[in-house]
């Protein structure tokens, strides 16, 4: 059982012996309770040094496969084989992206620029000084903060000073950091859009802040209703409201920033997909109108991939400093190499080229969705398609009521999510349970992650679900 490991090259012999012993326990060939030979005996049998066997026993004892103490022998741990044989608990992976999945939230991960990213990674790792691999600045690498500030000023109209930028592991962490800072300053309420992202409600609850819903209409957040709540902070998606798809009108944007000034409050801007606009240049960020009262958050999750866990927060100086202090205690900063690669990616123009490639692909898919609906589902209305990676699709009355349609879609394997699922009641707030009363199903349809043929097939299946 162990002899093959003794024949391994000298430098690999110890690791080979450890692997052979480990596999013997896992497979049950060394049963729980089995007493192993002494290190001297096993070394003589295998023709290897005693130290090599002693090291192997010590390693597997540390891992829990073996047990023993000096003078009493070494034994296979009771339960070691069962524990090793048990399947590992899988990661809770996001299951979006299948050929019949029309839920919103992810880009096309196959577009990730592997070659350019790998090349940038090799370049930065080769030239990073040794000191760069120590604990990072919790605000982020200076090179990345500078590159992000330049990017946001150029593409999104953000008033970004690198000293006011904090690199985060995504928008969620940026909002968490700000929420913790505000709670530390005594805030206990924060307004959210209704409908809006259910993530905002859960995030705020986790840090001890109560979400206060404020209605969204065709112009954006109802600022009058916001003022009536008495809150001093609000999370908004003004460039492409999620999920309705509306862009806040100019008058509404001005009213929102004026409200923030009047209450000395804070607007948390979530610019989750602001780079993708198809009818004209992207709408500039709200933050540029009132840098002292708007904290801007964004990430590469829609532009590159959510798995990179790279984002940013741009906030007034005092908030940025406090957020960085919170981040220090939370995770000591983002991984250095990934930050350096993103900085290289931004400075070298790779990010802009990738965005142009994605924009072309997503526009084709948006047009495919609209054309397929017009052809296969006459009478369906589509809105919110000027920007972003999803659309609002309202089906004709023949497909309702919504509860029936959703049940039929689930039975057919078509994954869809109704607009009502994004209302405050669906996220645990007060109200009528969603998805039960609509005669005409209204769906939030994601199209970016699906190839045109898959989109067409999904719409054909949808068309077959009309009530007979």
N, C-alpha and C positions, 0 to 999 in steps of 0.2 A: 504493500500500500504506500509506503513512504520511500522505497528505494529509488524510484524515478527522480525524486527531488535531489537525492545525493549525487546524481549524475549531471545536475545542472552546472553551468559555468561557475567558477568559484565566487564571483561577485554577486551572482543571483541565487546562490545555493540557500542562503538563509531565508530569503523571501519565498523561494520555492517550497521549502520545508513548512513554513508557516501556512502557505496556501494549501498544501496537501493535508495538513492536520485540520485546518479549518473546514475544508470540503468533506473530510472523513466524518467530522462531527455533524455537519449539515445533512449529509446523506444518510446518517444513521449507522454507517459502518463502524464508527466508534460510538457505542451506545452510551446513554446517560449512566453514570455510575462506574464506568470502566476505569480501572486504574492503569495509568500509563507507566511504561518502564522508567526507571530513573534516568536522569540526563546522561550519566556515565554509561549505562547499559545501552541506551538508544544510540548514543554516539558511536559506541564500539560496533553495534550491529550495522550501522549505516556507513561506517568508515569516515565520519566527519568529526570535527572538533567538538568537544563537550560544550564550549562556549556558544557555539551555533545552536545547539539543542536547548541550552538554558535560555538563550534569548527568545527562541520560538515559544517555549513554554510561558515565559514572562509576558510576551505579547498577547498570546491567546487568553491568558489569565486576565490581563487588563481588559480584553474585549468581552469577557464573560463566557467564553467557551469552556475554559478549564478553571479548576479551583484547587487549592492546596496550600500547604505551608511547609516551611523547612523542617525536614525530618519526618514528615507524615505522608509524603508522596503527593502525586499529582493525579487528579481525577477529572473525568468529563462531567461538566456541570449538569445537574438535573434540570431538564427542560430546555437545554441548549438546542437540541435538534429541532424540537417543536417550534421554538422561537425563530430559528433560522429558516425553517421551512415555511413559516407563515408568510403569505404574500404581503409585500410592503403596502402600506396605505397610499393610494395614489394621490398625487397633487390634485387640488380642486381646480382643474383646468377649465377655462372658458370653452364651452362647446359650440360657440357660434362659428358659422362659416360653411356649413354643409350645403349641398346643392338645393335643398328645399328650405333653407333658413333665410327668412326675410327680416330678421330682427336687426335693429340698428346697434351700432356701438363699436365696430371694428373696421379697420381698413383692409385692403388686400395685402396680407402678409407675404404673399409670394413676390410682391414688388420690392421687398426690402433689398437694398443695394449691397448684397453680400460682398461682391468683389471689391468695391470701393471702400466699404467699411473695414474689410480685412486688411487691405493695403494701408489704410490710415492707422489701423491698430499696430501693424508691424513698424511703421515709421515712428509713432510716438513712443512705443515701448523701447525702441532702440535708442532714442535720444533723451528720454526722461532722466534727469539726474537722480542719484541714489536717494537724496533727501526727499524727493517727491513721493516716495513710497511710504513715508511716515504717515502719521495721522493727518488728514487733510484739514484745511480751513473749512469749518462748517458752512460758511457762506458759499463755498465752491471755489474751484481753481480760478485765480485771477484771469488767466487767458480765456477761460470759458465765459466768465461773467462779462468780460469785455466783448467777446464775440456775440453773446446773446444780446447785450445792450445795442450793439450795432445792427444786428438782425432785426430786432423789434422796432428800432427807430426807423429803419429803412422800409420794412415790409408792413408794419402794423401801426405806424405813427405814434408809438409809445415814447413818452419822455423818460428815457432810461439812462440813469447814471450807473455805471458798473458798481459803485459803492452801495447802491440801493437794490442790487440784484442778489437774490439768494437762490442757489441751485438746489432743487428738491428732487424727490423721487416721484414726481408727477403732480398734477393739479390737486389731487386728493390730499397729499401731504402739505402742499402749500396752503390749502384752505384749513387744514387741521392746525397748522402752526399759527395762522392768523386767528383762528377761533380760540386757541389756547391763550394767545396774547390778550385778546379782547375779554375773555372770561377773567383773566388775571387782573384786568382793569375794572371789573365789576359788571360787565355786560352779561345778561342772562337770556336775552331774546335776540333773534336774528330773523329777518324776513327772507323768504324764498319765493321763487316764481311758482305759480300754480296755473297751468301744469308746468312741471319742471322735472329736474333729475331727482329720482328717489334717493340717490346717493347722498344728496345734500342733507336730507332729513336724518338719515342714519348717522352720518358723520357728526352733525351737530349734537344729536342725542348722546353720542359716545363721549363728548367732551363737556357735557353738562349745560348745553345751550338749547333752548326751546325754539323750534322752527315755527315761524308765523307766516302762513300762506298769504300771498297777495296776488290777485288775479292778473292774467296777461290777456290783452286783447290784440287787435290787428296792428296797433301802434307800438306795442311793447308793454312793459309793466305799468300798471295803473298807479301813477305817482301820488294821486290824491288818496287812494286807498292805503298806499304805503305810509303817507304822513299820518293818517288816522290811527295807525297801529301804535304809534309812540316809540317804535324801535329806532335805533341809531346806526344800524348796519344791515346790509342786504347783499345776497348773492344773486348775480344776474348773468345772463348770457346775451348781451345786447347785439352782437354782430350777427348772430344766427341763433335765435332763441331756441333752446331745446325744451320740448321737442317740436313746437309748432312751426319752426322754420322762419318766422318773421324776423326782419331786421328792425331794431328800434328806429322809429322815425326821428328826424332831427329835433323836432320840438320835444319829444319825449326824452331824448338823451340830455337835452339842455335842462329840462325840468328835473331830471334825476340828479344831475350834478348840483343844481341849485338847492335841491332838498338836502343833499349831503353837506353843503356849506352851511345851510341854515341851522342844522342840528349839530354841527361839528361832528358829523358821522363819517362812516366809511362804506364805500361800495366795493364789494369783492367781485371783480370782473373775471369770469370764466370764459376764456377765448379758446374753446376746445377745438374748433375746426375753422378758424377765421381765415386761413390761407386759401381755402377752396371756395372760389366764387366763379360763376360761369358766364354771367351776363355783362360784367364790367369788372373794374379793379375792385379788390376786396374792400369792404367798409373798414375804415380805420378804427382803432381801439377807442373805447370810451375814455380810457385813462388819460389820453392826450388832452382832453378838455379840462381835467381837474386833477393833476398829479398829486396834489396834497390831500385829496379825499377819495381817490380810487386806487385800490391795490390790484394789480394786473397779474393773472395767473395763466400759464400755458404750459405746453409740453410737446414732446415729439411723438406722443402716442398715436395720433391720427396721421401725422406726416411720415413717420418712419415705422415705429412699432411700439405697442404698449409695453412689451416685455423688456425694453431697454430701461424702463423706470427712470427717465430723465425729464425734468421739467424745471420751471422757474417761477419765481415770485418777484415782482417789482413793486416796491411799497415805499411810502414816505420814510425818511431816514430813521425815525425812532421806532417805527413798526418793523422795518427791515432788521435793525439791530436786535430787537427783542425776539423776532422770529428766528434769527440765527442762533441766539442763545438757547431757545427751545430746541432747535435742531441738534445742537451740540449734545444736549442731554438725551435726545431721542435716538440718534444713530451715529453721532460723531462725524457725520458728513458722508457724501456719496463716494462710490469707488473712484479712485484717482484715474485709472486707465480709461474708463468709459467717459469720464469728463474730458480727458485730454483728446480722445478720439473725436468726440462731438465738436470740440473746439477746432480741431483740424478739419473736420467735415464742413463746418461753417466757413472758416477762413478760406478754404480751397475752392469754394463755389459748388461743392458736391451737393449740398443741401438744396440750393436753388435749382440745380439741374434735376434733382430727384423730385422736387415739388412740381416742376413743369411736366415731368413724365407722368406723375400720378394724376395731375389735373386733366391731362389729355385722356387718360384711361377712364377716370371717373365720369368725365363728361359723356363719353361714349356709353357708359353703363346707365347713366341717368337718362339719356335719350332713348336707350333700348327699353328701359322700364316704361317710360311714357308712351312709346310707340306700341309696346306689347299690351298695355292696358287699353289703349284706344282701340286696338284691333280685337282683343279677346274679351274685354269687359266694357262694352259700350255703356256710357253713362257714368263711369267712374270719374271722379274729379281728383286732380293732383295739385298739391300746393307745397310751398316751401322748397322749391327746386332750384332757386336761383343760386344757392350756395350749399355747402356741406356735403354729407355723405348719406343722407336719408331724405325721405319725402313723406308727406302726409297723404294717404290715399283713402278717400271716402267712397265706399262701394254703393251701388244702387240699392234701393229698398228691397229688391228681389233677393239680396244676399242676407238680409236680416231676418229676425232680430240678431243683434250682435252676439248674444250668448249662444245662439244656435250655430252661427257661422264659426265662432271660435272652437266649438266642440267638433264641428265637421272638419275644420282645418287640422286640429290635433289628431283626429282619427286618420286623416289622409297623410300624416307625416309632415305637413306644412307648418313651419314654425313662424308664427306672427305674434305681434304684440299690439293691443289696441291703444289708442291715444288716451283712453280713460285710465289706463294703468299708470300713467304719469301724473295723475291728479293727486292732490294732497291726501285724499281719503285712501288711495291705494298704498300710500307710503306710511300708513298707520295713524293718519290724522282723522279728525271727525268727518263724517259725511256718509253718503250712501255708497255701499260697495260698488266698485266700478264694473263696467263691462256687462251690465244686465239689462239696461233700459233702452239702449239706442236701437232704433229701427234700421238705421243705415250704418253699418260698421265703419268706423274710422280707425285706420291702421297707421302705425309709424313703421315705414318700410325702409330698411337698410339695403343699399344696392352696391356699395363700394367693394365689398368682399366677394362678389359673385361675377363670374365671367358672363358676357352677354348671352350666350346660349343657355346657361343655367338660369339666368333671370327670366328669359322667355319661357322656359319650361315651368318655372315656379308660377308665373302669371297664368299659364295655361291651366295648371292644376287649380289655382285660385278660381279661375273662371268656371271650372266644373262644379264648384261648391254652391252655386246658386240654389235656392230652395226650389224644389220641384212641385 
